[in-house]
Amino acid sequence: MSEQHDSSETKPIDYLTRSLVFTLLAFVIYVLSPLPVLIVVELYLPEMAETIENGFYAPIVYCYDNFEWVEAFYDWQFELLGWY
């Protein structure tokens, strides 16, 4: 008799791949999100802008202040949207 594999069985590599893809996607969204988020916050909740910038985006602000290539990337984004 031949063995049949259960099609609902998932392999450990599937979980690893999904986890890596999810982590990479979350990182990309986090890196690209400051500009749109800060624009919306400045428009609707200007008193919260500094709190969000110094809280949630603190790692990006630190990198912006200490790495030229990060500063250049975000300056380019600001110029692209005309919000500097």
Secondary structure, 3 states (H helix, E strand, C coil): CCCCCCCCCCCHHHHHHHHHHHHHHHHHHHHHCHHHHHHHHHHHCHHHHHHHHHCCCHHHHHHHHHCHHHHHHHHHHHHHHCCC
